[in-house]
């Protein structure tokens, strides 16, 4: 028996895989034991270093929750701006006019090639030199600008690839019924491409959330990860504990984002399978000129129905 990617393992291969798995688990346990032992020798597992996150609410209300709020603010602004901008750039790269595709392609390739941290630093200096923005909020502006420029370019490529992956028959069918290119893009191609693009888009949204930490490292933006310095300064040398708690918050946040996107993707797929318009009467009657009560050979003719499924390539007649 063969699967799509590999041959199904036989008895010997299964035993070998079980042995490799057991060896890997043992090696992982040994590494974890060594790491925990080294941390215990340095006193990083002492209860007083971890207890503030459980017993002292001030560490949450003063440092972690405000930092999480700044992280969510920067990520939300970046997502809200980058998604439509990236969609427009991706559609622009598919234009039939070179005066549109050439400059749009240059913008996308330029900002996609520059590291996002460098974009943030350039944006920060530009705001210092040419804008009258207060120093307290300038890091937020710089972080959002860098994230938007970089991620909009990446999203543009995701959108372009998702649309190009659709069968050519979709565009041909839309043109056959007289739809213009803009209508074809808005009502035929984009709705079908969204489902295919959704996993890549979610991955990029997770990247946006994590990349907000770059602003805290270089620009003094008070996001979640940067609060580690304040916690360590006020609660002793508990760097490992602070990093662990912050990492768990990031994991929970990104897991929630991915779960919401998976639910949305499943809802879209179920809607495309279940949604349909039923057109009754007419298909057999139009061909034979008979009405609903006509008979064929003494037997009554049952009107045929045509089900037109949303997103489908063809109509399916049903008796």
C-alpha positions in Angstrom: 0.0 0.0 0.0 1.3 3.4 -1.0 0.4 6.9 0.3 0.8 10.1 -1.6 4.2 11.0 -0.1 5.8 7.7 0.8 5.5 3.9 0.8 3.6 2.5 3.8 6.2 1.0 6.1 6.4 -2.8 6.6 6.9 -4.7 9.8 10.7 -4.1 9.9 10.3 -0.4 9.1 7.7 0.0 11.8 9.9 -1.7 14.4 12.8 0.6 13.3 10.6 3.7 13.6 9.5 2.7 17.1 13.2 2.2 18.1 14.2 5.6 16.7 11.2 7.3 18.5 12.2 5.7 21.8 15.9 6.8 21.4 14.8 10.3 20.5 12.5 10.5 23.6 15.4 9.2 25.8 17.8 11.8 24.3 15.3 14.6 24.8 14.7 13.5 28.5 18.5 13.5 29.1 18.9 17.0 27.6 15.9 18.3 29.6 17.4 16.8 32.8 20.8 18.4 32.1 19.2 21.8 31.4 17.0 21.8 34.5 20.0 20.7 36.6 22.1 23.5 35.3 19.3 26.0 36.0 18.9 24.6 39.5 22.6 25.0 40.2 22.3 28.7 39.3 19.3 29.1 41.5 16.9 29.9 38.6 14.4 27.3 39.8 14.1 28.7 43.3 10.6 29.5 44.4 11.2 33.2 45.1 12.0 33.8 41.4 8.7 32.3 40.2 6.4 33.3 43.0 5.8 36.9 41.9 3.9 35.8 38.8 1.5 33.8 41.1 1.4 35.8 44.3 1.9 39.4 43.3 -0.7 40.9 41.0 1.4 44.1 40.5 3.8 42.3 38.1 0.8 41.7 35.8 -1.0 45.0 36.2 2.2 47.1 36.0 4.3 45.3 33.5 2.9 42.2 31.7 -0.6 43.4 30.8 0.4 46.9 29.7 3.1 45.3 27.6 0.6 42.9 26.1 -1.7 45.8 25.4 1.0 47.6 23.4 1.9 44.4 21.5 -1.8 43.9 20.6 -2.2 47.6 19.6 0.8 47.5 17.3 -0.1 44.2 15.8 -3.8 45.1 15.3 -2.9 48.4 13.5 -0.3 46.6 11.3 -2.8 43.9 10.4 -5.7 46.3 9.6 -3.4 48.4 7.3 -1.3 45.6 5.8 -4.1 43.3 4.8 -6.0 45.6 2.4 -2.8 47.3 1.2 -1.2 43.9 0.4 -4.4 42.8 -1.4 -4.3 45.9 -3.5 -0.6 45.4 -4.3 -1.2 41.7 -5.2 -4.1 42.6 -7.5 -2.0 45.4 -9.0 0.7 42.9 -10.0 -1.9 41.0 -12.0 -2.9 44.0 -14.0 -2.8 44.0 -17.8 -1.1 47.4 -17.9 2.6 47.6 -17.5 2.4 51.1 -16.1 0.7 49.4 -13.1 2.6 46.2 -12.8 6.1 47.6 -13.1 5.9 50.2 -10.3 3.8 47.9 -8.1 6.3 45.0 -8.6 9.2 47.3 -7.8 7.6 48.4 -4.5 6.8 44.8 -3.5 10.2 43.4 -4.3 12.0 46.4 -2.7 10.2 46.2 0.7 10.2 42.4 0.7 13.9 42.4 0.4 14.7 44.7 3.4 14.7 43.3 7.0 11.7 44.5 9.0 14.0 45.8 11.8 15.8 48.0 9.3 12.5 49.4 8.1 11.5 50.2 11.6 14.8 52.0 12.3 14.5 54.0 9.0 10.9 54.9 9.9 11.9 56.0 13.3 14.6 58.3 12.0 12.3 59.7 9.3 9.7 60.6 12.0 12.5 62.3 14.0 13.7 64.4 11.1 10.5 65.1 9.1 7.5 64.7 11.5 6.3 66.4 14.7 5.5 63.3 16.6 5.9 63.1 20.4 8.7 60.9 21.5 6.4 58.7 23.7 4.4 57.5 20.7 7.1 57.6 18.1 8.3 54.0 18.6 4.7 52.8 18.0 4.5 54.7 14.7 7.9 53.3 13.7 7.0 49.7 14.6 3.7 49.9 12.7 5.3 51.5 9.7 8.0 48.9 9.4 5.5 46.0 9.9 3.1 47.4 7.3 5.7 48.0 4.6 7.2 44.5 5.0 4.1 42.4 5.6 2.0 44.2 2.9 4.7 43.2 0.4 4.6 39.6 1.6 0.8 39.5 1.6 0.8 40.9 -1.9 2.8 37.8 -3.1 0.4 35.5 -1.2 -2.6 37.1 -2.8 -1.0 36.9 -6.3 0.0 33.3 -5.9 -3.5 32.4 -4.5 -5.3 33.9 -7.5 -2.9 32.4 -10.1 -3.4 29.0 -8.5 -7.1 29.0 -9.5 -8.1 27.1 -12.7 -8.1 29.2 -15.9 -11.7 28.1 -16.4 -12.9 30.4 -13.7 -11.9 33.5 -15.6 -13.0 32.1 -18.9 -16.5 31.3 -17.5 -16.8 34.8 -16.1 -15.8 36.4 -19.4 -18.3 34.2 -21.2 -21.2 35.6 -19.3 -20.0 39.2 -19.9 -18.3 40.0 -16.6 -15.6 42.7 -16.7 -12.1 42.0 -15.3 -12.8 43.9 -12.1 -16.1 42.0 -11.6 -14.3 38.8 -12.2 -11.7 39.6 -9.7 -14.1 40.8 -7.0 -16.9 38.2 -7.4 -15.2 35.1 -8.8 -11.5 34.9 -8.2 -10.9 36.5 -4.8 -13.7 34.7 -2.9 -12.4 31.3 -4.1 -8.7 32.3 -3.5 -9.3 33.3 0.1 -9.7 29.7 1.3 -6.4 28.7 -0.4 -4.6 31.8 0.9 -5.9 31.6 4.5 -3.2 29.3 6.0 -0.4 31.5 4.6 -2.2 34.6 5.7 -2.5 33.3 9.2 1.2 32.4 9.3 2.0 36.0 8.3 -0.3 37.4 11.0 1.5 35.3 13.6 4.8 36.8 12.3 3.4 40.3 12.7 2.5 39.6 16.3 6.0 38.2 17.1 7.9 40.9 15.1 6.5 43.6 17.4 9.2 42.5 19.8 11.9 44.0 17.5 10.6 47.5 18.3 11.2 46.8 22.0 14.7 45.6 21.4 15.9 48.5 19.3 13.5 51.4 19.6 12.4 51.4 23.2 8.8 50.3 22.4 7.2 49.1 25.6 5.8 45.8 24.1 5.5 42.6 26.0 9.0 41.2 25.6 10.7 44.5 26.7 8.9 44.3 30.1 11.4 41.5 31.0 14.0 44.2 31.8 11.6 46.0 34.2 10.5 42.8 35.9 14.1 41.6 36.4 15.1 45.0 37.8 12.3 45.1 40.3 11.9 41.4 41.3 15.5 40.2 41.4 17.5 38.2 38.8 14.6 36.1 37.6 15.3 36.5 33.9 14.6 32.8 33.1 11.2 33.0 34.9 10.2 36.2 33.2 11.2 34.9 29.7 9.3 31.7 30.3 6.1 33.5 31.3 6.3 35.9 28.4 6.9 33.0 26.0 3.8 31.2 27.3 1.8 34.4 26.7 3.0 34.6 23.2 2.3 30.9 22.6 -1.3 31.3 23.9 -1.9 34.5 21.9 -0.7 33.0 18.6 -2.5 29.7 19.3 -5.7 31.7 19.8 -5.1 33.5 16.5 -4.4 30.3 14.6 -7.5 28.6 16.2 -9.8 31.5 15.1 -8.4 31.4 11.6 -8.9 27.6 11.4 -12.5 28.0 12.6 -13.0 30.7 9.9 -11.5 28.5 7.2 -13.7 25.6 8.1 -16.8 27.8 8.1 -15.9 29.1 4.7 -15.4 25.6 3.3 -18.6 24.3 4.8 -20.5 27.4 3.4 -19.1 26.7 -0.1 -20.2 23.1 0.0 -23.6 23.7 1.5 -24.7 26.9 -0.2 -26.6 26.5 -3.4 -29.5 28.0 -5.4 -32.1 25.6 -6.8 -33.6 26.6 -10.1 -36.9 24.6 -10.6 -38.7 23.7 -13.7 -37.7 24.6 -17.2 -34.7 22.5 -18.2 -36.7 19.5 -19.6 -39.7 21.7 -20.4 -37.6 24.1 -22.4 -36.3 21.4 -24.6 -39.6 19.5 -25.2 -42.0 22.4 -25.0 -44.0 20.5 -22.5 -45.4 22.0 -19.3 -45.3 20.6 -15.8 -48.4 18.5 -16.5 -47.3 17.1 -19.9 -47.1 13.3 -20.3 -44.6 11.1 -22.2 -46.0 7.8 -23.3 -48.9 8.1 -20.8 -46.6 8.8 -17.9 -46.4 12.3 -16.2 -43.2 14.2 -16.8 -41.4 15.2 -13.6 -39.9 18.7 -13.8 -36.1 18.7 -13.5 -34.2 20.8 -11.1 -30.8 22.4 -11.6 -28.6 23.0 -8.6 -26.1 25.8 -8.9 -23.5 25.5 -6.2 -21.6 28.6 -5.1 -18.0 28.4 -6.1 -18.6 25.3 -8.3 -17.3 25.1 -11.9 -20.5 23.5 -13.4 -24.2 23.0 -12.7 -25.5 19.6 -11.6 -28.9 18.6 -12.9 -30.9 16.5 -10.5 -34.0 14.5 -11.2 
